[in-house]
């Protein structure tokens, strides 16, 4: 069944209301019947006793049939609702004034009679001789015999056949129909009130359902999901309404999804720009490499030795540039998309700085660039991945040397800061323009200055430091060019001493 929550709740409520009304009516009718039976039996409790005191009913040879019929007929005329019977000691009917064919059973169970005579709580139901299985309230008394033992019983059914026929006719009367009609009206009003109440209670749920549907439709169409407007109840932080709490929680979830959607869109745009820029970076050296190799192939015999070597040197440099770019792309992809595990070890960071200085010593001397290291005494060792930290310093120094002017300076400053060791790498170059700093550590770059100032090298540095729980920052210094700073965890003292 394709029904809403409100419809299902309304149907269940209607069924329960009808069932409760029916059960209530049945219980009321049953309770009323039991009450009437108890009242009738209590009021007529001694009726059979007064009949049994009549000495004209019994003769020397037993009951007098004519006298019985006369007395029983008179009683039933005075009170048509009663039926009088004479029972023997075993409960067999020996006298009555019933019309022919109305007696359905000729023996009455004496157990209820004995309970009645013992004055047990009323109502007590006994057998109805004019029915095969019905039980009704009665009055009973012992008919004494000549020897002092019970000769039989006077058994009076207090709600007889005539009263049942009258009650059956009244069941179809206007009064009963009016009563049932009023009950139906009350049940209908209760049902309408309940449906209205359920509609009001579930209105926030319907509103939330519409909101979720619109949000889902916006996601399916690929448009940016709009912020959700909270109702007054949901906006209240102190509410205990579960639906309002659900609405507020969904709005928070929708906001997070919106942020993630915008972030994914931004990353997709950056990915497109990255591919475009990588294609540009690869196309330039590959075109140059292809051109020089083609020239060597076509003019091999006409080229002099010095010119041939120059062409080969240029081709080799372009090939090295392509290889370095491909290696950087591979390393960046591995860092971003693979579960890279750090190999942590304790080592002195000053030794790594000196090793990296040795790599760039010749390049710096060729341009008369001074490599300067400021290392304080008793600098604590660090706990990090040695290979990654060496690569971080290599990339930063390579960028600094390439952008420092001839005769300039590149410095590395180390300092202990509590449980951290800070590293600052700076140069005396022109620095980075303010409009380019926001996208300096983004995956994608526009062509021009930003790519020359770091490109994939800075992305690799950023990712490696993120794996160490650190962040690289661009620091402002008036007397320096580009200055980058990051911090590493210092090794515990015992581990450092052991190293």
N, C-alpha and C positions, 0 to 999 in steps of 0.2 A: 504494500500500500504506500503510495507516494503522498504521504501526509506530512504536514509541518508539525513541529513540536506543539504549537498552540492547539492545532486540531486534535492531535493525539491526546493531549492533556484534557481537552474539552470532552472528548468521547469517553475517556476513562471516568471523568467526573460525572458525566451524565449516567453512565452505567451504575456507578457506585451510588449516586443519588437515588436512582430508581430502585436499586436493590435495598438500600437503607429504608426508603419509604415503604416498600413492600414488606420488609421484615418488621418495621415498626408497626404497620397496620396489623400484620398477623399476630404480633405479640400483644398488641392492645386488645384485639378481638379475643384472643385466647385468655388473656388475663381477665377480661370482662366476663367471659363465659365461666371461668373458674370462680370468680367472685360471686356471680349470680347463683351458681350451683351451691356455693358455700352458704350464702344467705338463705336460699330456699330450703336447704337441708337443715340449717339451724332453726329456722322458724317452724318447720314441720317435724321437728325431731320427735315429738311425743304423739304424733298423729296415729301411728300404728298401735301405740300403747293404749290409747283411748278406745280404739276399735276392738282390741283384744279383750277389754274389760266387759264388753257386751256379752252377757250370759246366754243370749238367745242364739248364738252362733253354733254352740256345741251342744249335742245331746248325749244321751247315754251310749248310743252306738257310734258316735263320732260327729262330724260336721253336719249341719243341716243345710243341704244345697239350696232350698228355697229361701231360707232366711239369709243365706250368704248373698245370693243374687239380689235380693231385695235391698239389703244394706249397701252392698257394693254399688248398685245402680243409683241409690240415693246419694251416696258420697260423690260419685262421678258427675251427677247432675249439679250438685252444689259447687264442686270444683272440677271442671272438665279436664284440668291439666293432670289430675292424678289417676293412677290405675292401681286397683287393689287386688291382691292375690292372697290365697291361703296356701301355705306350703306345709307338707308333712315334715317329720323329723329329719328326713334325708334331702329335703329341698325340692321334692316333686310337687308340682302344682295340683292341688286337689279342689280348688274352688276359685272361680273368677266370673266376671260379667263381661268378658270380651266378646265382640261379635264373632260369628263362626269364621274360621280361617285366618284370624289375626294372630293367634298364638304360634310362634315360630319354634320355640323350644319349651319343653315341658318340665325342665329341671333348672333350678337356679343354684349357682355356686354359693354355698353357705359361708365360705371364708370371709367375704366382705360383711355378711350379716353379723358374724361373731365379732368382727372388729368394731362394727357400729354399736353393738350391745355393750362392748367393753369401753365405750366412750373415747375411742381414739380420735385424733385431730381430724376435723372435716376439711374439705369434702371427701367422702368415701364413695366410690362408684361401684355399683353392682350390676348384675346381668339384667338386660331388658328382655322380658319374655316375648315381646312383639318384634324382636329383631334377632337375626342370627348371630350378630357379633357386637352390637352396640352395648355400651355401659352408661348408666345414668345414676344420678343421686336418688336415694330412697330413704324410706323410714321403715323400721322393722321392730317387731315386739314378739315375745314368746307367748304362745298359747299353751297354758298349763294343762296337763292331762289329769285323769282321775287318780293316778298313782303318784302324783307330785312331779313326775318327769315331763319335759316338754312334749306336748302332743303335736306341735307344729309351730308355724310362725305366721304372723300377719306381715305381709311384704307389700309396701306401697311405693310404687314408682312415682316420684314427685313431678317429673317432666314427661308427660305422656305423649301419646300419638297425636292428640288434638293440638297440643301446644306446639309440637314440631311442625304440623301442617300450617298453623297460623304463622309461625316464624318464617317458614318458607315463602308464604305469600307476602309477608312484610319485607322480605329481602328484595322484592321487586318493586317496592313502593317508591313514591316520590321522595320520601325522607331519606331513604338509603341512597338513592341515586344522587340526591343533593349533597349528602355527606361525602360520597365518593368523588363527586365533582369538585367540591371544595378542596379535598385532598389533592386532586390533580392540579387545581389552580395553584395551591401552595407549592407543590413540587415544581411546577413550571416556573413560578416566580423565583424559587431557589435556584433552578437551573439557569435562568437568564442572569440572575445576579452573579452566580458563579462564573458563567462565561465572560461577563463583563470584567469581573475581577481578574480572571486569568488573562484576558486581553491586556489589561493595564499592567499586570505583573510581567508579562512576556514582551511588552512593547520594547524595553531596552534590548532584549535579546534579538528581536526582529531588526531593530536599528543596527545592532552590531553585525547581524547577518548581511544586511545590505552593504554595510561598510566593507566587510570582508570580500563580498562579491565584487564591489567596485575596485578594491585593491587588487584582487586576483585578475580582473579584466585588464587593469593597467599593466600588470606584470606580463600578461600574455601578449599584449600588443607591443611590448618592448619600450613603452614610454616610461619616463621617470615617475615612480609612485609619489603622489602628493601627500603632504603631511595630513594626518587624521585629526579632525576636530573632536575633542572630547565633550561629552555631555556634562552638565553641571554636577551630576552625582559622581561621575567617573573622575572629574577633575578634583574632587575633594579627597584629600589623602586620608582622612579619618573615617571614610565610609566602610561599612561592613557588608555592603551589598556585593554578593559574589559576582553578579553580572557586571556591575560597575568596575570591580577589580579586574575581571576578565577583559573588559573594554580597555582599561588603562594599560594592562599588560600587553594587549595586542597592539595598542598604539606605540608603546615602547619598542616592541618587536618590529613594527612597520618602520619606525625611524631608523632602527639598526639596519634593516634590509635596504632602506633608501640610501643610507651611507655606504653600505657595501655595494649597492648598485652603481652609485656614483664613482666609487673607488674602482670597481671593475671597468666602468666605461673609461675612466682616466687611464687605467693600466692598458686597456685595449688601444687607446689612442697613442700612448707612449710606445706600445709594442710596434704599432704601425710606423711611428716616427723612427724608432730604433732600426727597423728593417730598412727604411728608406736611407737613413744616415749610414748604416753599415754598407749598403750597396754603393753609396757614394764613396765611402772610404776605401772600399775594395776596388771599385772601378778605376779610380785614379792611378794607384800603383800598378794595377794589372795592365791598364792601357799603356803606361810608360814602359813596363817590362816587356810587353808584347812588341811595342814599337822598336825598342833597342835590339831585341832578339831578331826581329824581322830585318832590321838594318844590317845586323851582323851576317844574317843568312844571305841577303841579296848582294851586299858589297864586301863580302869577306876578302876577295882577292884584291880589291882596290884600296882597302883600308890599311893605313900604316899601323905599326905595332903599338905606338902610344895611343892612337885614337881607338884602336880595337880594345886595349886595356881599359880605357875610360868608359867605353860603352859597356864592357863587361862589369865594371865596378858599379855603374849606375843600375844595371839590371840586377846585380846581386843585392844592392841596397834596397831596391823596390821589392825583391823577393823576400828579403828579411823583414821588411815592413808588413808585407802580407802575412807572413808566418807569425809575426808577433801579434797582429790583430786577430788572426784565427785562434791562436793560443789564448788570448784574453777572452774571446767570446766563449770558447770551450770552458775555461775556468769559471767564468761568470755563470754560465748555464749550470755547471755542476754545483756551484755554491747555492744557487737559488732553488734548484729543483731536486736535488738529491739530499738524502739524510746524511750530511757530512758530520762525522764524529771527530771531536777534538782529541788530540794526543797531548794531554796536559803534562807539563814537567816544569821543574824549578830551574831557573837559569838567570844569570846576571844580564840585565838589559844593556849595560854599557858595552859588554863584549859583542853583542849583536850589532850595536851602532858602529863600532869600529870595523867589524867585518863588512858591513854595507858601505862604509866610507871607502874601504879598499876597492870595492867594485867600481866606484865612480872616480877614483883618484886620477886616472889618466884623462878621462873626459873633462874633469874639472880643471886640471893643469893646462890642457890645451886651450881653454878659454880664460885662464887665469882667475878662476873662481875659487874662493877660499871655502873649505869645508871646516866648520867649527862645531865642536861638541862641548856642551856645558854639563858636566857630570859632577854632582856634589859627592863628597866623601860619605862612606857608610850608606850608600844607597841600597835599599832593600832589594833582594831578588824578586822576580815576578813569577807567577804560576800561570803559564799559558802554553799554547801550541807554538813551539819554536819556529817551525817552518812557516806558519801563517804570519807570525809577527815579523819575521825577516822579509816576507813578501810585502807586508804593509809598509815597512820602512823603505824598501826598495822602490815601490811605486811612488811614495811621497817624495823621496829624494830625486828620483828621475824627473818628476814634474818640476820640482824646484830648480834643478840644474838647467833644464830646458828653457825655463822662463826667466832665470836670473840673467842680468846683462853681463857682458864680458867685464871681468875685473870685479864682479859682485861677490856676494857672500851667501852661503847656505848654512844654516845652523840647526842643530838638534839640541834641545834643552830637556834634561831629565830632572825630576824632582820628586821627593817622597811626600805624600799627602795622606797621613794616617795609614789606612790599610790599602792605599792605592799608590801607584807610581804614574805620574803624569808625563806625557811626551808632547813636546811642541816642536814642529818642523816649520821653518820659515825661510824666506829668501828676500832678496832686495830688488825683486822685479817690480813690474808695474802693478801687481795685484789683480784683483778680480772686480770688474765693474759691478756696481750695486744692482743693476737690473738683471744681472746674470746669476746672482747668488742664490735666488730662490730655487732654481732648477739645477743647481750644481750637482746634487746627489740623486737626481732622478735617473730613471732607466734610459729615457730617451733625451736626446739633445737636438737642438736646432744646429744648423751648420754655422761655422764661424768660430768666434772666440771661445764659446763654451766647450766645444769639442777639443780645441787645442789646449784648454786649461786642465784637462784631466781625463774626460771621457770614460772609457771602460776601466781605466786604472783606478779612478776614484770609486767607481761602483764596486770593484773587487775589494778595495780597502774597506768600504762601508760594510759590505756583507761579512767579511772576515771579523771585523770588530763587533758586529752584531752577534756573531756566534760566541764571542767572548763576553757578551753582556755589556759591551762598551759602545760609545757613540763618538763618531768623529765630528768635530765642529770647526767652523771657519771663524777665526779669532780676529778681532779688529786691533791693529797696531799701527800707530801713526808713522813710525820710523821703519816699518818693514812692508814687504809686498804681501804675497799670499801666505797666511799663517794658519796651519792646521794643528788641532790639539785633540788628544784622546787620553784615556786612562786605562791602566791594567791593574788587575788584582795583585797586591803584594803577597809573596809567599810567606807562610808562617815562619817564625823565627827559627824553630827547630829544624824545619826542612831546609831553610837557607843555610844554617850552620852545617848541616850534614852534607849539602852540596859543596 
